Amino acid sequence: SAAAETARMRSLLEYADPANASAAVSALVKQIGDSRNPDGGWSWCPDMPSSEYITETVLTSLAELNRLGFMPDGAKGWIKKGFSYCDTELAREWEEAGRKHYSVTGLLGYLYAKSAFEDVGASSRFAPLDRLAMKEIAAGWRDFDIHGKATAALLLASRGDVRTASLILESLRQFASSDKSKGTWFDNLGSSWNGAGKLLTTARVLRAYATLQPDNGIIDGLRQWLVLSRQTEDWGADGNLAEVTAAILGSGTDWTGSTSLPEVTLGGKIVTPDRAAALTGAFTVTLPVREASGAGLRVRKTGAAPSWGGVVSQYVAPIRDVKAASLPQLSVRKALYSLMPGKEGYEVTEDALHTGDRVRVTLFITSDRDMDYVAVTDSRAACLEPADQLSAYTSSDGLWFYREVRDEATNLFIPFLPKGTHVISYDCFAGNAGECSLGIATAQSQYAPVITAHSAGAVITVAPGR
C-alpha cells in the first residue's frame, strides 16, 4: 500500500542520515570500549579473562568500520592496546610451540585487520612472527581459498608487494565464472544459510579489485552478481554484511544516480505505469487481455544499474493442455512411481496403478542459484490419499522443509534451497479406480514471486485392485 511504502522510504532516509549514522556508531563504539579489560582485550562475558578469539573478532569489526570512515578519534588508543594484547598472545603461543607451528590463515585475517590502521605496527615480540607470516603468505597464496587469496592480495599490496597482489588478482579472474545476465561469481563457493560465506567472499574479492585495479571490468560483474543475489536471498542482519554493502556502493560504475523508467511497449505502443516506487523505481503494469493476446511485449532498460522483472499470466485450461513452465532460475517436474513389496521393502516400478497400491510422488526442483523461502504447492489427484497425514518439519534428499498436508494438496515450505537439483518425494495410496487429474506442482520464490515454475498437467488411470 502507499502508506507502507511511505514508511519504508522514511526508514531508508533515517538510515541514510549522516548525523543519525554517526551518533549510532559513536554510541556502539563507546559501549565496546567500556567492555574491554585492563589488559586491552575483550572477553566472552563480563568479569571473564580476555579471549584472544573475541579480541580479534572485535578488532576485525572495528577495522571494517575504520575503512568505512566511521571510527571516532577517541577509540584509537584502546584499539592499539587491543592489538598489543593479541600480539603478545600470538607471540607467546608461537614461542611455546618452539617457533615451529602457527596458523598462516589465522594470521592472514589478523594482519589484514591490523592493516586498516596505518599507525598500528607490530610489537617487538611479535615482529619476527609477523615477518615469517608475510613471507609464507607471499610464497603460499596459491594454496589459499578464494577469500584467503583476496585477503592476501589486499594485505600484500598494503605492505608494498603490488606485483604478487596483481598475480593473485589474475588467479582470481581465472577461477571466476561470468554471464551477461548474472554477472561474475565463483562456482566453488559452498552454499550456506543466508549465503553469508559466498557473499562475504565475493565482497572481499570485489574490494581487492576495487582497491588495486579500480578500472578492471570484472568489478561491475561482481557487483551485479551480489545485487541479483539479493533478489532471492535474505541477507539477514549480520553485521559482517556491512562489508558487502560497502563493497557494492564503493566501487565500479555509479548505480545510485536517478535513472528513467524502462520503456515498455505492447504491440508497438508505449505502456506507461500509473506509479513507480520513489527510490527503487519498482512498478507494476496490468496489460489488457484483448490487447496483449498475440501482441509482442518489449522492455528496453536504460541506465547502467542491473534490474529485474517478469511477466505473469493466468488462464484456465484443461489439465491435459497444461504445459510445463519454467525459468532459467527455477523449474519443477513431477513424476509418479508405483511401489511394489519386495524382499527388502518396497521397490520402485513404473507399473500401472491399481487401487490399494502405494504410490510415490516425486518432485524434481532445479534452481540455478541459492534461494531463501521457496514455497511448493503440489496439487494432488482425487484418487490419491497421503500415507503421512500429519504435517511436520522433515527432509528429503538432504533438503529440509515443512510439509503441510491438505485435503487437495501437499504444501512444502523450503527455508533454504541451495543451487542445484533436489528430489523431494512422499508416498500416497491409490484409493479409487478411474481417471483423475494429477494436478500440477508449482514452485515459487517468496522473496521474488515473479520467479515461479510449474509442472505439466496429466491424467492418471487407476485400475481396480490386483
C-alpha positions as CSV (number, residue, x, y, z in Angstrom):
1,S,0.0,0.0,0.0
2,A,1.0,3.6,-0.3
3,A,1.2,4.0,3.5
4,A,3.5,1.0,3.8
5,E,5.7,2.3,1.0
6,T,5.9,5.7,2.7
7,A,7.0,4.1,6.0
8,R,9.7,2.1,4.2
9,M,11.1,5.1,2.4
10,R,11.1,7.1,5.7
11,S,13.2,4.3,7.3
12,L,15.6,4.3,4.5
13,L,16.1,8.0,4.8
14,E,16.8,7.7,8.6
15,Y,19.5,5.1,7.8
16,A,21.0,7.4,5.2
17,D,21.1,10.5,7.5
18,P,24.8,11.1,8.3
19,A,24.1,12.6,11.7
20,N,22.0,9.6,12.8
21,A,24.6,7.1,11.4
22,S,27.5,8.9,13.2
23,A,25.6,9.1,16.5
24,A,24.7,5.4,16.4
25,V,28.3,4.4,15.6
26,S,29.7,6.5,18.4
27,A,27.3,5.1,20.9
28,L,28.1,1.5,19.9
29,V,31.9,2.1,19.8
30,K,31.7,3.7,23.3
31,Q,29.9,0.5,24.5
32,I,32.6,-1.7,23.0
33,G,35.3,0.5,24.6
34,D,33.7,0.3,28.1
35,S,33.5,-3.5,27.9
36,R,37.3,-4.1,27.4
37,N,39.5,-5.5,30.1
38,P,42.5,-3.7,31.7
39,D,45.0,-5.8,29.6
40,G,43.4,-4.4,26.4
41,G,41.5,-7.5,25.4
42,W,37.8,-8.4,25.4
43,S,36.2,-11.4,27.0
44,W,33.2,-13.7,26.2
45,C,31.3,-12.3,29.2
46,P,31.9,-9.6,31.8
47,D,34.4,-10.5,34.6
48,M,35.9,-13.2,32.5
49,P,39.6,-13.2,31.4
50,S,40.3,-11.7,28.0
51,S,39.9,-14.0,25.0
52,E,42.3,-13.8,22.0
53,Y,39.5,-15.0,19.7
54,I,36.9,-12.4,20.9
55,T,39.5,-9.7,20.8
56,E,40.5,-10.5,17.2
57,T,36.8,-10.6,16.3
58,V,36.2,-7.1,17.8
59,L,39.3,-5.7,16.2
60,T,38.3,-7.1,12.8
61,S,34.9,-5.4,13.0
62,L,36.5,-2.1,14.1
63,A,38.9,-2.4,11.2
64,E,35.9,-2.6,8.8
65,L,34.4,0.4,10.5
66,N,37.6,2.3,10.1
67,R,37.8,1.5,6.4
68,L,34.3,3.0,6.0
69,G,35.5,6.2,7.7
70,F,33.3,5.9,10.8
71,M,35.9,5.4,13.5
72,P,35.7,8.1,16.3
73,D,39.1,9.5,17.2
74,G,38.8,8.5,20.9
75,A,38.9,4.9,20.0
76,K,42.4,4.7,18.5
77,G,44.1,4.4,21.9
78,W,42.3,1.4,23.1
79,I,42.4,-0.2,19.6
80,K,46.2,0.0,19.8
81,K,46.1,-1.7,23.2
82,G,43.9,-4.4,21.8
83,F,46.3,-5.2,19.1
84,S,49.1,-5.2,21.6
85,Y,47.3,-7.8,23.7
86,C,46.8,-10.0,20.6
87,D,50.4,-9.6,19.5
88,T,51.6,-10.8,22.9
89,E,49.3,-13.8,23.0
90,L,50.1,-14.9,19.4
91,A,53.9,-14.5,20.0
92,R,53.6,-16.4,23.3
93,E,51.8,-19.3,21.6
94,W,54.4,-19.4,18.8
95,E,57.2,-19.4,21.3
96,E,55.7,-22.2,23.4
97,A,55.5,-24.2,20.1
98,G,59.2,-23.9,19.7
99,R,58.7,-21.2,17.0
100,K,57.7,-24.0,14.6
101,H,53.9,-24.1,14.5
102,Y,51.3,-21.4,13.8
103,S,48.3,-20.8,11.6
104,V,49.1,-18.9,8.4
105,T,45.5,-18.5,7.5
106,G,44.7,-17.3,11.0
107,L,47.4,-14.7,10.9
108,L,46.3,-13.6,7.5
109,G,42.9,-12.4,8.8
110,Y,44.6,-10.8,11.8
111,L,47.2,-8.9,9.8
112,Y,44.6,-7.8,7.3
113,A,42.6,-6.3,10.2
114,K,45.7,-4.6,11.5
115,S,46.4,-3.1,8.0
116,A,43.3,-0.9,8.4
117,F,45.2,1.2,10.9
118,E,48.3,2.8,9.5
119,D,49.7,3.8,12.9
120,V,49.4,0.3,14.4
121,G,52.6,-1.7,13.9
122,A,54.0,-5.0,15.2
123,S,55.3,-5.1,18.8
124,S,59.0,-6.1,19.2
125,R,58.0,-9.6,20.5
126,F,55.5,-10.2,17.6
127,A,57.8,-8.7,14.8
128,P,59.6,-12.0,14.0
129,L,56.3,-13.9,13.6
130,D,55.0,-11.0,11.5
131,R,57.9,-11.2,9.1
132,L,57.7,-15.0,8.9
133,A,53.9,-15.0,8.2
134,M,54.2,-12.3,5.5
135,K,57.0,-14.4,3.8
136,E,54.8,-17.5,3.8
137,I,51.7,-15.6,2.6
138,A,53.7,-14.2,-0.3
139,A,55.0,-17.7,-1.2
140,G,52.0,-19.9,-0.4
141,W,48.9,-17.8,-1.5
142,R,48.2,-20.4,-4.3
143,D,47.0,-22.8,-1.6
144,F,44.5,-20.4,-0.1
145,D,40.8,-20.4,-0.9
146,I,39.1,-17.6,-2.7
147,H,38.5,-15.5,0.4
148,G,42.1,-16.1,1.5
149,K,43.5,-15.1,-1.9
150,A,41.6,-11.8,-2.0
151,T,42.6,-11.0,1.6
152,A,46.3,-11.8,0.8
153,A,46.2,-9.5,-2.2
154,L,44.9,-6.6,-0.1
155,L,47.4,-7.3,2.7
156,L,50.4,-7.7,0.4
157,A,49.6,-4.6,-1.5
158,S,49.3,-2.6,1.8
159,R,52.9,-3.9,2.6
160,G,54.2,-2.7,-0.8
161,D,54.2,-6.1,-2.7
162,V,52.0,-5.0,-5.6
163,R,53.5,-7.5,-8.0
164,T,52.4,-10.5,-6.0
165,A,49.0,-8.9,-5.3
166,S,48.5,-8.5,-9.1
167,L,49.3,-12.2,-9.7
168,I,46.7,-13.1,-7.1
169,L,44.0,-11.0,-8.8
170,E,44.8,-12.7,-12.1
171,S,44.4,-16.1,-10.4
172,L,41.0,-15.0,-9.0
173,R,39.9,-13.9,-12.5
174,Q,40.8,-17.4,-13.9
175,F,38.7,-19.1,-11.1
176,A,35.6,-16.8,-11.8
177,S,32.6,-17.6,-14.0
178,S,30.8,-14.9,-15.9
179,D,27.4,-14.5,-17.7
180,K,25.9,-11.3,-19.2
181,S,22.7,-11.7,-17.2
182,K,24.1,-13.0,-13.9
183,G,27.4,-11.1,-13.6
184,T,30.6,-12.6,-12.3
185,W,30.8,-15.2,-9.5
186,F,32.7,-18.2,-8.1
187,D,31.1,-21.7,-8.6
188,N,33.4,-23.3,-6.0
189,L,31.9,-21.4,-3.0
190,G,29.8,-23.5,-0.7
191,S,26.2,-22.6,0.0
192,S,25.1,-21.8,3.5
193,W,22.1,-20.4,5.3
194,N,21.7,-16.7,4.3
195,G,24.6,-17.3,1.9
196,A,27.0,-15.3,4.2
197,G,30.0,-17.3,3.1
198,K,29.7,-16.7,-0.6
199,L,28.5,-13.1,-0.1
200,L,31.4,-12.1,2.1
201,T,33.9,-13.9,-0.1
202,T,32.6,-12.2,-3.3
203,A,32.6,-8.9,-1.5
204,R,36.2,-9.4,-0.4
205,V,37.2,-10.2,-4.0
206,L,35.3,-7.1,-5.1
207,R,37.2,-4.9,-2.6
208,A,40.5,-6.3,-3.8
209,Y,39.9,-5.4,-7.4
210,A,38.4,-2.0,-6.4
211,T,41.4,-1.2,-4.3
212,L,44.2,-2.5,-6.6
213,Q,42.7,-2.3,-10.1
214,P,39.7,0.1,-9.9
215,D,39.3,0.2,-13.7
216,N,39.1,-3.6,-14.1
217,G,35.9,-4.6,-16.0
218,I,35.3,-7.5,-13.6
219,I,34.2,-5.1,-10.8
220,D,30.7,-4.4,-12.2
221,G,30.2,-8.1,-12.9
222,L,30.9,-8.9,-9.2
223,R,28.6,-6.1,-8.1
224,Q,25.9,-7.4,-10.4
225,W,26.0,-10.9,-9.0
226,L,25.8,-9.6,-5.5
227,V,22.8,-7.3,-6.2
228,L,21.0,-10.1,-8.1
229,S,21.7,-12.5,-5.2
230,R,19.6,-10.1,-3.0
231,Q,16.6,-10.7,-5.3
232,T,16.1,-14.2,-3.9
233,E,18.1,-14.3,-0.7
234,D,17.6,-12.9,2.8
235,W,20.8,-11.3,3.8
236,G,19.7,-11.1,7.4
237,A,21.1,-8.7,10.0
238,D,24.7,-10.0,10.2
239,G,27.0,-7.0,10.9
240,N,29.5,-8.5,8.5
241,L,27.2,-7.8,5.7
242,A,28.0,-4.2,6.0
243,E,31.2,-5.1,4.2
244,V,29.1,-6.5,1.3
245,T,27.0,-3.3,1.1
246,A,30.1,-1.1,1.3
247,A,31.9,-3.0,-1.4
248,I,28.9,-2.6,-3.8
249,L,28.4,1.1,-3.1
250,G,32.1,2.0,-3.0
251,S,33.3,0.6,-6.3
252,G,32.6,0.5,-10.0
253,T,30.0,2.4,-12.1
254,D,27.7,4.8,-10.3
255,W,24.4,2.9,-9.9
256,T,22.8,5.2,-7.3
257,G,22.0,8.1,-9.6
258,S,18.5,8.7,-10.8
259,T,17.5,6.9,-13.9
260,S,14.4,6.9,-16.1
261,L,12.0,4.1,-16.0
262,P,12.4,1.3,-18.6
263,E,10.4,1.7,-21.8
264,V,7.6,-0.8,-22.1
265,T,5.9,-1.3,-25.4
266,L,3.0,-3.6,-26.3
267,G,2.3,-4.2,-30.0
268,G,4.4,-1.1,-30.8
269,K,2.5,1.2,-28.4
270,I,4.2,2.6,-25.3
271,V,2.7,1.5,-22.0
272,T,3.1,4.0,-19.1
273,P,2.9,2.7,-15.5
274,D,0.5,4.6,-13.2
275,R,3.1,5.0,-10.5
276,A,6.6,3.8,-9.5
277,A,8.4,3.5,-6.2
278,A,10.3,6.7,-5.4
279,L,13.7,5.2,-4.6
280,T,13.7,1.8,-6.1
281,G,11.9,2.5,-9.3
282,A,9.8,-0.7,-9.0
283,F,6.4,-0.6,-10.8
284,T,3.7,-2.9,-12.0
285,V,1.7,-2.7,-15.2
286,T,-1.6,-4.5,-15.9
287,L,-2.0,-5.3,-19.5
288,P,-5.4,-5.6,-21.1
289,V,-6.2,-9.2,-22.1
290,R,-7.5,-8.3,-25.6
291,E,-4.6,-6.0,-26.4
292,A,-2.0,-8.4,-25.0
293,S,-3.2,-11.6,-26.7
294,G,-0.9,-12.3,-29.6
295,A,1.0,-9.0,-29.3
296,G,4.7,-8.5,-28.8
297,L,5.9,-7.2,-25.5
298,R,9.2,-5.3,-25.4
299,V,11.0,-3.9,-22.4
300,R,14.0,-1.6,-23.0
301,K,16.1,-0.8,-19.9
302,T,18.1,2.4,-19.6
303,G,20.9,3.2,-17.2
304,A,23.9,1.1,-16.0
305,A,22.4,-0.5,-12.9
306,P,21.2,-4.1,-13.0
307,S,17.4,-4.6,-12.7
308,W,15.0,-7.5,-12.9
309,G,11.3,-8.1,-13.7
310,G,9.0,-10.6,-15.3
311,V,5.7,-11.2,-17.0
312,V,2.9,-13.1,-15.2
313,S,-0.1,-14.5,-17.0
314,Q,-3.1,-16.5,-15.7
315,Y,-5.5,-18.6,-17.6
316,V,-7.9,-21.6,-17.3
317,A,-7.2,-24.7,-19.4
318,P,-8.0,-28.4,-19.3
319,I,-5.4,-30.3,-17.3
320,R,-4.2,-32.2,-20.3
321,D,-3.4,-29.0,-22.1
322,V,-1.2,-27.5,-19.3
323,K,2.4,-27.5,-20.4
324,A,5.3,-27.3,-18.0
325,A,6.5,-23.7,-17.5
326,S,9.9,-22.9,-16.1
327,L,12.5,-20.1,-15.9
328,P,16.3,-20.2,-16.1
329,Q,16.3,-19.6,-12.3
330,L,13.7,-22.3,-11.3
331,S,12.0,-25.4,-12.7
332,V,9.9,-28.2,-11.3
333,R,9.0,-31.6,-12.7
334,K,6.6,-34.1,-11.2
335,A,6.5,-37.9,-11.5
336,L,4.6,-40.9,-10.1
337,Y,6.0,-44.3,-9.3
338,S,4.3,-47.5,-8.1
339,L,5.8,-49.1,-5.1
340,M,5.6,-52.9,-5.0
341,P,6.5,-55.1,-2.0
342,G,9.9,-56.8,-2.4
343,K,12.4,-58.8,-0.4
344,E,14.0,-55.6,1.1
345,G,10.9,-53.4,1.4
346,Y,9.2,-51.5,-1.3
347,E,10.7,-51.4,-4.8
348,V,10.1,-48.6,-7.2
349,T,8.5,-49.6,-10.5
350,E,6.6,-47.9,-13.4
351,D,3.8,-50.5,-13.4
352,A,0.2,-49.4,-14.0
353,L,-1.6,-48.2,-10.8
354,H,-4.2,-50.3,-9.1
355,T,-6.4,-49.4,-6.1
356,G,-4.6,-50.2,-2.9
357,D,-1.1,-49.5,-4.4
358,R,1.4,-47.4,-2.6
359,V,2.4,-44.5,-4.9
360,R,5.5,-42.3,-4.6
361,V,5.0,-38.7,-5.7
362,T,8.4,-37.3,-6.7
363,L,9.2,-33.7,-7.4
364,F,12.4,-32.6,-9.2
365,I,13.2,-29.0,-8.3
366,T,16.1,-27.3,-10.1
367,S,17.5,-23.8,-9.2
368,D,20.4,-22.0,-10.8
369,R,21.1,-20.0,-7.6
370,D,20.6,-20.2,-3.9
371,M,17.2,-19.2,-2.8
372,D,15.6,-18.4,0.6
373,Y,12.0,-19.1,1.3
374,V,10.7,-21.2,-1.6
375,A,7.0,-22.4,-1.4
376,V,5.9,-25.5,-3.3
377,T,2.2,-26.3,-3.8
378,D,1.7,-29.9,-5.1
379,S,-2.0,-30.4,-6.2
380,R,-3.0,-33.9,-5.5
381,A,-5.2,-36.2,-7.6
382,A,-8.6,-37.0,-6.1
383,C,-7.8,-40.7,-6.1
384,L,-4.7,-40.4,-4.0
385,E,-4.5,-40.3,-0.2
386,P,-1.3,-39.2,1.6
387,A,0.4,-42.0,3.6
388,D,1.5,-39.5,6.2
389,Q,-1.5,-37.5,7.4
390,L,0.3,-35.2,9.8
391,S,2.1,-32.0,8.9
392,A,5.7,-31.9,10.0
393,Y,9.2,-30.5,9.5
394,T,11.1,-33.2,7.6
395,S,13.7,-33.7,4.9
396,S,14.1,-35.5,1.6
397,D,17.4,-36.0,-0.3
398,G,19.2,-33.8,2.3
399,L,16.8,-30.9,1.9
400,W,14.9,-29.7,4.9
401,F,11.4,-28.3,4.6
402,Y,8.0,-28.0,6.4
403,R,5.4,-30.3,4.8
404,E,1.8,-29.3,5.2
405,V,-0.8,-31.9,4.3
406,R,-4.1,-30.6,3.0
407,D,-7.2,-32.3,1.5
408,E,-6.4,-31.2,-2.1
409,A,-2.7,-30.6,-2.0
410,T,0.6,-31.1,-0.2
411,N,2.3,-27.8,0.5
412,L,6.1,-27.5,1.1
413,F,7.9,-24.6,2.6
414,I,11.6,-24.6,2.0
415,P,13.6,-22.2,4.2
416,F,16.8,-22.5,2.1
417,L,17.0,-24.0,-1.4
418,P,20.7,-24.4,-2.5
419,K,21.7,-24.1,-6.1
420,G,21.3,-27.4,-7.9
421,T,18.7,-30.2,-8.5
422,H,16.8,-31.6,-5.5
423,V,14.5,-34.6,-5.3
424,I,11.5,-34.4,-2.9
425,S,9.2,-37.4,-2.5
426,Y,6.3,-38.5,-0.4
427,D,4.0,-41.5,-0.5
428,C,0.3,-41.8,-1.2
429,F,-2.2,-44.7,-1.5
430,A,-4.4,-45.1,-4.6
431,G,-7.9,-45.3,-3.1
432,N,-10.3,-45.1,-6.1
433,A,-10.4,-46.6,-9.6
434,G,-10.9,-44.4,-12.7
435,E,-9.3,-41.4,-14.4
436,C,-8.2,-38.5,-12.3
437,S,-6.4,-35.2,-13.0
438,L,-3.0,-35.5,-11.5
439,G,-2.7,-31.8,-10.7
440,I,0.4,-29.6,-11.2
441,A,3.2,-28.8,-8.8
442,T,4.1,-25.1,-8.5
443,A,7.3,-23.7,-7.0
444,Q,7.7,-20.0,-6.2
445,S,10.3,-17.8,-4.6
446,Q,8.6,-15.9,-1.8
447,Y,11.3,-13.1,-2.0
448,A,10.8,-12.7,-5.7
449,P,7.3,-14.0,-6.6
450,V,7.9,-13.5,-10.3
451,I,10.3,-16.4,-10.1
452,T,7.8,-19.2,-10.4
453,A,7.5,-22.5,-12.3
454,H,5.1,-25.4,-12.6
455,S,5.0,-28.9,-13.9
456,A,3.0,-30.2,-16.8
457,G,-0.6,-31.3,-16.3
458,A,-1.5,-35.0,-16.7
459,V,-4.3,-37.5,-16.2
460,I,-3.6,-40.8,-14.4
461,T,-5.6,-44.0,-14.6
462,V,-6.1,-46.3,-11.6
463,A,-7.3,-49.8,-12.3
464,P,-9.3,-51.9,-9.9
465,G,-7.4,-53.9,-7.3
466,R,-4.9,-56.6,-8.3
